[in-house]
Amino acid sequence: MLIDKKQSKELSDKQKTFLSTLFGEAQGDPKAAAELAGYSPTSYPKVVQGLKDEILERAESVLAAHSPKLQSVWQMRLTMM
C-alpha cells in the first residue's frame, strides 16, 4: 500500500504561516513570506524547497479558483473592443 506524501506531512505553525502569507500579504514573494512568518532572511530557499509540494498545490488551487473569473473578465473586455 502506498502512503500519500501529502497526507502524512504535518506542517508546523511557522510553515502554515509561511504558506498563508505567501499567497496573501507577501503576494507571491517567498523571501517576504519567510521573513513575515519568522524565518531568518537567508533561509527562504530552504523553506521553499521544503514546502515545494504544498506551494504547488496551493498555486494550482488559486489558479483554478480564479481561472473562470479571469476568463469571464477577458471575454467581457474582448466584446467591448
Backbone as XML, in Angstrom:
<?xml version="1.0"?>
<chain id="A" units="angstrom">
  <residue number="1" name="MET">
    <atom name="N" x="0.837" y="-1.182" z="0.000"/>
    <atom name="CA" x="0.000" y="0.000" z="0.000"/>
    <atom name="C" x="0.884" y="1.248" z="0.000"/>
  </residue>
  <residue number="2" name="LEU">
    <atom name="N" x="0.594" y="2.171" z="-0.896"/>
    <atom name="CA" x="1.357" y="3.406" z="-0.984"/>
    <atom name="C" x="0.779" y="4.440" z="-0.035"/>
  </residue>
  <residue number="3" name="ILE">
    <atom name="N" x="1.646" y="5.186" z="0.608"/>
    <atom name="CA" x="1.227" y="6.258" z="1.508"/>
    <atom name="C" x="1.337" y="7.576" z="0.761"/>
  </residue>
  <residue number="4" name="ASP">
    <atom name="N" x="0.269" y="8.313" z="0.749"/>
    <atom name="CA" x="0.259" y="9.610" z="0.102"/>
    <atom name="C" x="1.098" y="10.578" z="0.923"/>
  </residue>
  <residue number="5" name="LYS">
    <atom name="N" x="2.136" y="11.121" z="0.291"/>
    <atom name="CA" x="3.061" y="12.018" z="0.981"/>
    <atom name="C" x="2.351" y="13.249" z="1.542"/>
  </residue>
  <residue number="6" name="LYS">
    <atom name="N" x="1.366" y="13.766" z="0.820"/>
    <atom name="CA" x="0.663" y="14.967" z="1.252"/>
    <atom name="C" x="-0.109" y="14.721" z="2.548"/>
  </residue>
  <residue number="7" name="GLN">
    <atom name="N" x="-0.687" y="13.531" z="2.684"/>
    <atom name="CA" x="-1.474" y="13.238" z="3.865"/>
    <atom name="C" x="-0.605" y="13.009" z="5.085"/>
  </residue>
  <residue number="8" name="SER">
    <atom name="N" x="0.612" y="12.525" z="4.910"/>
    <atom name="CA" x="1.438" y="12.166" z="6.047"/>
    <atom name="C" x="2.279" y="13.322" z="6.578"/>
  </residue>
  <residue number="9" name="LYS">
    <atom name="N" x="2.369" y="14.421" z="5.852"/>
    <atom name="CA" x="3.221" y="15.528" z="6.263"/>
    <atom name="C" x="2.463" y="16.491" z="7.174"/>
  </residue>
  <residue number="10" name="GLU">
    <atom name="N" x="2.963" y="16.630" z="8.388"/>
    <atom name="CA" x="2.404" y="17.600" z="9.329"/>
    <atom name="C" x="3.193" y="18.897" z="9.209"/>
  </residue>
  <residue number="11" name="LEU">
    <atom name="N" x="2.480" y="19.996" z="9.055"/>
    <atom name="CA" x="3.142" y="21.292" z="8.943"/>
    <atom name="C" x="3.176" y="21.978" z="10.305"/>
  </residue>
  <residue number="12" name="SER">
    <atom name="N" x="4.285" y="22.652" z="10.557"/>
    <atom name="CA" x="4.403" y="23.439" z="11.791"/>
    <atom name="C" x="3.581" y="24.719" z="11.640"/>
  </residue>
  <residue number="13" name="ASP">
    <atom name="N" x="3.339" y="25.382" z="12.735"/>
    <atom name="CA" x="2.617" y="26.661" z="12.683"/>
    <atom name="C" x="3.376" y="27.663" z="11.813"/>
  </residue>
  <residue number="14" name="LYS">
    <atom name="N" x="4.690" y="27.645" z="11.902"/>
    <atom name="CA" x="5.517" y="28.569" z="11.124"/>
    <atom name="C" x="5.373" y="28.284" z="9.620"/>
  </residue>
  <residue number="15" name="GLN">
    <atom name="N" x="5.346" y="27.002" z="9.262"/>
    <atom name="CA" x="5.176" y="26.627" z="7.860"/>
    <atom name="C" x="3.794" y="27.035" z="7.360"/>
  </residue>
  <residue number="16" name="LYS">
    <atom name="N" x="2.773" y="26.823" z="8.173"/>
    <atom name="CA" x="1.417" y="27.229" z="7.801"/>
    <atom name="C" x="1.338" y="28.737" z="7.609"/>
  </residue>
  <residue number="17" name="THR">
    <atom name="N" x="1.997" y="29.464" z="8.503"/>
    <atom name="CA" x="2.025" y="30.925" z="8.387"/>
    <atom name="C" x="2.725" y="31.349" z="7.105"/>
  </residue>
  <residue number="18" name="PHE">
    <atom name="N" x="3.833" y="30.691" z="6.792"/>
    <atom name="CA" x="4.556" y="30.999" z="5.553"/>
    <atom name="C" x="3.641" y="30.824" z="4.344"/>
  </residue>
  <residue number="19" name="LEU">
    <atom name="N" x="2.946" y="29.695" z="4.275"/>
    <atom name="CA" x="2.079" y="29.425" z="3.123"/>
    <atom name="C" x="0.949" y="30.437" z="3.023"/>
  </residue>
  <residue number="20" name="SER">
    <atom name="N" x="0.323" y="30.742" z="4.132"/>
    <atom name="CA" x="-0.765" y="31.730" z="4.126"/>
    <atom name="C" x="-0.256" y="33.094" z="3.699"/>
  </residue>
  <residue number="21" name="THR">
    <atom name="N" x="0.895" y="33.458" z="4.213"/>
    <atom name="CA" x="1.483" y="34.766" z="3.903"/>
    <atom name="C" x="1.947" y="34.833" z="2.455"/>
  </residue>
  <residue number="22" name="LEU">
    <atom name="N" x="2.500" y="33.736" z="1.949"/>
    <atom name="CA" x="2.984" y="33.692" z="0.559"/>
    <atom name="C" x="1.862" y="34.007" z="-0.413"/>
  </residue>
  <residue number="23" name="PHE">
    <atom name="N" x="0.675" y="33.443" z="-0.145"/>
    <atom name="CA" x="-0.451" y="33.660" z="-1.041"/>
    <atom name="C" x="-1.351" y="34.801" z="-0.589"/>
  </residue>
  <residue number="24" name="GLY">
    <atom name="N" x="-0.913" y="35.531" z="0.409"/>
    <atom name="CA" x="-1.674" y="36.675" z="0.907"/>
    <atom name="C" x="-0.825" y="37.924" z="0.904"/>
  </residue>
  <residue number="25" name="GLU">
    <atom name="N" x="-0.452" y="38.345" z="2.089"/>
    <atom name="CA" x="0.267" y="39.613" z="2.290"/>
    <atom name="C" x="1.540" y="39.749" z="1.447"/>
  </residue>
  <residue number="26" name="ALA">
    <atom name="N" x="2.291" y="38.660" z="1.285"/>
    <atom name="CA" x="3.557" y="38.724" z="0.545"/>
    <atom name="C" x="3.357" y="38.715" z="-0.970"/>
  </residue>
  <residue number="27" name="GLN">
    <atom name="N" x="2.150" y="38.456" z="-1.420"/>
    <atom name="CA" x="1.797" y="38.487" z="-2.838"/>
    <atom name="C" x="2.751" y="37.663" z="-3.704"/>
  </residue>
  <residue number="28" name="GLY">
    <atom name="N" x="3.084" y="36.464" z="-3.227"/>
    <atom name="CA" x="3.915" y="35.553" z="-4.008"/>
    <atom name="C" x="5.409" y="35.710" z="-3.819"/>
  </residue>
  <residue number="29" name="ASP">
    <atom name="N" x="5.837" y="36.629" z="-2.981"/>
    <atom name="CA" x="7.268" y="36.846" z="-2.743"/>
    <atom name="C" x="7.728" y="35.916" z="-1.615"/>
  </residue>
  <residue number="30" name="PRO">
    <atom name="N" x="8.480" y="34.842" z="-1.957"/>
    <atom name="CA" x="8.861" y="33.877" z="-0.929"/>
    <atom name="C" x="9.788" y="34.436" z="0.142"/>
  </residue>
  <residue number="31" name="LYS">
    <atom name="N" x="10.646" y="35.360" z="-0.224"/>
    <atom name="CA" x="11.550" y="35.946" z="0.764"/>
    <atom name="C" x="10.755" y="36.751" z="1.794"/>
  </residue>
  <residue number="32" name="ALA">
    <atom name="N" x="9.827" y="37.562" z="1.311"/>
    <atom name="CA" x="8.995" y="38.357" z="2.217"/>
    <atom name="C" x="8.118" y="37.451" z="3.077"/>
  </residue>
  <residue number="33" name="ALA">
    <atom name="N" x="7.549" y="36.414" z="2.476"/>
    <atom name="CA" x="6.698" y="35.487" z="3.224"/>
    <atom name="C" x="7.474" y="34.798" z="4.334"/>
  </residue>
  <residue number="34" name="ALA">
    <atom name="N" x="8.700" y="34.395" z="4.028"/>
    <atom name="CA" x="9.531" y="33.725" z="5.038"/>
    <atom name="C" x="9.831" y="34.671" z="6.196"/>
  </residue>
  <residue number="35" name="GLU">
    <atom name="N" x="10.207" y="35.894" z="5.885"/>
    <atom name="CA" x="10.514" y="36.854" z="6.940"/>
    <atom name="C" x="9.279" y="37.180" z="7.778"/>
  </residue>
  <residue number="36" name="LEU">
    <atom name="N" x="8.128" y="37.345" z="7.130"/>
    <atom name="CA" x="6.890" y="37.630" z="7.863"/>
    <atom name="C" x="6.456" y="36.453" z="8.736"/>
  </residue>
  <residue number="37" name="ALA">
    <atom name="N" x="6.833" y="35.246" z="8.325"/>
    <atom name="CA" x="6.484" y="34.047" z="9.098"/>
    <atom name="C" x="7.468" y="33.797" z="10.237"/>
  </residue>
  <residue number="38" name="GLY">
    <atom name="N" x="8.559" y="34.566" z="10.283"/>
    <atom name="CA" x="9.508" y="34.424" z="11.381"/>
    <atom name="C" x="10.785" y="33.682" z="11.048"/>
  </residue>
  <residue number="39" name="TYR">
    <atom name="N" x="10.995" y="33.389" z="9.774"/>
    <atom name="CA" x="12.246" y="32.744" z="9.368"/>
    <atom name="C" x="13.331" y="33.803" z="9.176"/>
  </residue>
  <residue number="40" name="SER">
    <atom name="N" x="14.585" y="33.384" z="9.242"/>
    <atom name="CA" x="15.677" y="34.325" z="9.001"/>
    <atom name="C" x="15.681" y="34.717" z="7.522"/>
  </residue>
  <residue number="41" name="PRO">
    <atom name="N" x="16.172" y="35.915" z="7.203"/>
    <atom name="CA" x="16.140" y="36.406" z="5.820"/>
    <atom name="C" x="16.856" y="35.506" z="4.806"/>
  </residue>
  <residue number="42" name="THR">
    <atom name="N" x="17.840" y="34.755" z="5.260"/>
    <atom name="CA" x="18.587" y="33.921" z="4.316"/>
    <atom name="C" x="18.062" y="32.488" z="4.203"/>
  </residue>
  <residue number="43" name="SER">
    <atom name="N" x="17.050" y="32.144" z="4.985"/>
    <atom name="CA" x="16.591" y="30.757" z="4.996"/>
    <atom name="C" x="15.461" y="30.453" z="4.014"/>
  </residue>
  <residue number="44" name="TYR">
    <atom name="N" x="14.952" y="31.471" z="3.311"/>
    <atom name="CA" x="13.782" y="31.230" z="2.476"/>
    <atom name="C" x="13.981" y="30.180" z="1.381"/>
  </residue>
  <residue number="45" name="PRO">
    <atom name="N" x="15.167" y="30.037" z="0.768"/>
    <atom name="CA" x="15.293" y="28.962" z="-0.240"/>
    <atom name="C" x="15.044" y="27.567" z="0.354"/>
  </residue>
  <residue number="46" name="LYS">
    <atom name="N" x="15.513" y="27.348" z="1.575"/>
    <atom name="CA" x="15.288" y="26.058" z="2.232"/>
    <atom name="C" x="13.819" y="25.877" z="2.582"/>
  </residue>
  <residue number="47" name="VAL">
    <atom name="N" x="13.178" y="26.947" z="2.991"/>
    <atom name="CA" x="11.753" y="26.891" z="3.329"/>
    <atom name="C" x="10.947" y="26.529" z="2.078"/>
  </residue>
  <residue number="48" name="VAL">
    <atom name="N" x="11.245" y="27.192" z="0.984"/>
    <atom name="CA" x="10.553" y="26.933" z="-0.281"/>
    <atom name="C" x="10.789" y="25.493" z="-0.727"/>
  </residue>
  <residue number="49" name="GLN">
    <atom name="N" x="12.018" y="25.034" z="-0.651"/>
    <atom name="CA" x="12.333" y="23.663" z="-1.059"/>
    <atom name="C" x="11.568" y="22.658" z="-0.200"/>
  </residue>
  <residue number="50" name="GLY">
    <atom name="N" x="11.495" y="22.915" z="1.084"/>
    <atom name="CA" x="10.807" y="22.001" z="1.984"/>
    <atom name="C" x="9.296" y="21.982" z="1.820"/>
  </residue>
  <residue number="51" name="LEU">
    <atom name="N" x="8.748" y="23.067" z="1.276"/>
    <atom name="CA" x="7.302" y="23.174" z="1.100"/>
    <atom name="C" x="6.891" y="23.180" z="-0.370"/>
  </residue>
  <residue number="52" name="LYS">
    <atom name="N" x="7.778" y="22.711" z="-1.219"/>
    <atom name="CA" x="7.558" y="22.744" z="-2.667"/>
    <atom name="C" x="6.202" y="22.146" z="-3.063"/>
  </residue>
  <residue number="53" name="ASP">
    <atom name="N" x="5.895" y="20.967" z="-2.556"/>
    <atom name="CA" x="4.635" y="20.310" z="-2.922"/>
    <atom name="C" x="3.424" y="21.110" z="-2.452"/>
  </residue>
  <residue number="54" name="GLU">
    <atom name="N" x="3.497" y="21.635" z="-1.245"/>
    <atom name="CA" x="2.389" y="22.418" z="-0.701"/>
    <atom name="C" x="2.212" y="23.733" z="-1.469"/>
  </residue>
  <residue number="55" name="ILE">
    <atom name="N" x="3.323" y="24.344" z="-1.872"/>
    <atom name="CA" x="3.259" y="25.585" z="-2.649"/>
    <atom name="C" x="2.606" y="25.316" z="-4.002"/>
  </residue>
  <residue number="56" name="LEU">
    <atom name="N" x="3.021" y="24.243" z="-4.661"/>
    <atom name="CA" x="2.435" y="23.903" z="-5.955"/>
    <atom name="C" x="0.947" y="23.591" z="-5.832"/>
  </residue>
  <residue number="57" name="GLU">
    <atom name="N" x="0.587" y="22.874" z="-4.783"/>
    <atom name="CA" x="-0.812" y="22.524" z="-4.561"/>
    <atom name="C" x="-1.657" y="23.776" z="-4.355"/>
  </residue>
  <residue number="58" name="ARG">
    <atom name="N" x="-1.162" y="24.698" z="-3.548"/>
    <atom name="CA" x="-1.912" y="25.946" z="-3.306"/>
    <atom name="C" x="-1.974" y="26.801" z="-4.558"/>
  </residue>
  <residue number="59" name="ALA">
    <atom name="N" x="-0.879" y="26.859" z="-5.309"/>
    <atom name="CA" x="-0.867" y="27.644" z="-6.543"/>
    <atom name="C" x="-1.894" y="27.106" z="-7.532"/>
  </residue>
  <residue number="60" name="GLU">
    <atom name="N" x="-1.970" y="25.773" z="-7.646"/>
    <atom name="CA" x="-2.962" y="25.164" z="-8.526"/>
    <atom name="C" x="-4.375" y="25.514" z="-8.076"/>
  </residue>
  <residue number="61" name="SER">
    <atom name="N" x="-4.609" y="25.503" z="-6.776"/>
    <atom name="CA" x="-5.929" y="25.835" z="-6.240"/>
    <atom name="C" x="-6.298" y="27.285" z="-6.527"/>
  </residue>
  <residue number="62" name="VAL">
    <atom name="N" x="-5.329" y="28.179" z="-6.327"/>
    <atom name="CA" x="-5.574" y="29.606" z="-6.579"/>
    <atom name="C" x="-5.877" y="29.823" z="-8.055"/>
  </residue>
  <residue number="63" name="LEU">
    <atom name="N" x="-5.080" y="29.216" z="-8.925"/>
    <atom name="CA" x="-5.310" y="29.368" z="-10.365"/>
    <atom name="C" x="-6.658" y="28.792" z="-10.775"/>
  </residue>
  <residue number="64" name="ALA">
    <atom name="N" x="-6.989" y="27.633" z="-10.240"/>
    <atom name="CA" x="-8.269" y="27.005" z="-10.575"/>
    <atom name="C" x="-9.440" y="27.864" z="-10.104"/>
  </residue>
  <residue number="65" name="ALA">
    <atom name="N" x="-9.304" y="28.451" z="-8.940"/>
    <atom name="CA" x="-10.378" y="29.275" z="-8.396"/>
    <atom name="C" x="-10.563" y="30.574" z="-9.175"/>
  </residue>
  <residue number="66" name="HIS">
    <atom name="N" x="-9.474" y="31.111" z="-9.689"/>
    <atom name="CA" x="-9.545" y="32.400" z="-10.367"/>
    <atom name="C" x="-9.661" y="32.296" z="-11.882"/>
  </residue>
  <residue number="67" name="SER">
    <atom name="N" x="-9.394" y="31.151" z="-12.446"/>
    <atom name="CA" x="-9.445" y="31.000" z="-13.903"/>
    <atom name="C" x="-10.808" y="31.334" z="-14.487"/>
  </residue>
  <residue number="68" name="PRO">
    <atom name="N" x="-11.903" y="30.815" z="-13.932"/>
    <atom name="CA" x="-13.210" y="31.169" z="-14.509"/>
    <atom name="C" x="-13.485" y="32.671" z="-14.434"/>
  </residue>
  <residue number="69" name="LYS">
    <atom name="N" x="-13.067" y="33.299" z="-13.330"/>
    <atom name="CA" x="-13.269" y="34.735" z="-13.179"/>
    <atom name="C" x="-12.461" y="35.499" z="-14.219"/>
  </residue>
  <residue number="70" name="LEU">
    <atom name="N" x="-11.209" y="35.110" z="-14.383"/>
    <atom name="CA" x="-10.350" y="35.783" z="-15.362"/>
    <atom name="C" x="-10.881" y="35.583" z="-16.773"/>
  </residue>
  <residue number="71" name="GLN">
    <atom name="N" x="-11.344" y="34.391" z="-17.053"/>
    <atom name="CA" x="-11.865" y="34.105" z="-18.379"/>
    <atom name="C" x="-13.066" y="34.991" z="-18.680"/>
  </residue>
  <residue number="72" name="SER">
    <atom name="N" x="-13.961" y="35.153" z="-17.712"/>
    <atom name="CA" x="-15.142" y="35.990" z="-17.952"/>
    <atom name="C" x="-14.762" y="37.467" z="-18.088"/>
  </residue>
  <residue number="73" name="VAL">
    <atom name="N" x="-13.764" y="37.910" z="-17.339"/>
    <atom name="CA" x="-13.298" y="39.297" z="-17.463"/>
    <atom name="C" x="-12.722" y="39.532" z="-18.851"/>
  </residue>
  <residue number="74" name="TRP">
    <atom name="N" x="-11.902" y="38.618" z="-19.311"/>
    <atom name="CA" x="-11.309" y="38.764" z="-20.643"/>
    <atom name="C" x="-12.367" y="38.702" z="-21.734"/>
  </residue>
  <residue number="75" name="GLN">
    <atom name="N" x="-13.359" y="37.844" z="-21.564"/>
    <atom name="CA" x="-14.431" y="37.771" z="-22.553"/>
    <atom name="C" x="-15.190" y="39.091" z="-22.617"/>
  </residue>
  <residue number="76" name="MET">
    <atom name="N" x="-15.453" y="39.699" z="-21.457"/>
    <atom name="CA" x="-16.143" y="40.988" z="-21.435"/>
    <atom name="C" x="-15.294" y="42.048" z="-22.128"/>
  </residue>
  <residue number="77" name="ARG">
    <atom name="N" x="-14.005" y="42.057" z="-21.841"/>
    <atom name="CA" x="-13.126" y="43.064" z="-22.455"/>
    <atom name="C" x="-13.042" y="42.888" z="-23.958"/>
  </residue>
  <residue number="78" name="LEU">
    <atom name="N" x="-12.986" y="41.645" z="-24.394"/>
    <atom name="CA" x="-12.902" y="41.392" z="-25.828"/>
    <atom name="C" x="-14.182" y="41.812" z="-26.551"/>
  </residue>
  <residue number="79" name="THR">
    <atom name="N" x="-15.324" y="41.640" z="-25.917"/>
    <atom name="CA" x="-16.578" y="42.037" z="-26.551"/>
    <atom name="C" x="-16.722" y="43.558" z="-26.588"/>
  </residue>
  <residue number="80" name="MET">
    <atom name="N" x="-16.014" y="44.258" z="-25.696"/>
    <atom name="CA" x="-16.085" y="45.722" z="-25.682"/>
    <atom name="C" x="-15.212" y="46.337" z="-26.766"/>
  </residue>
  <residue number="81" name="MET">
    <atom name="N" x="-14.298" y="45.572" z="-27.307"/>
    <atom name="CA" x="-13.370" y="46.118" z="-28.318"/>
    <atom name="C" x="-14.030" y="46.272" z="-29.650"/>
  </residue>
</chain>
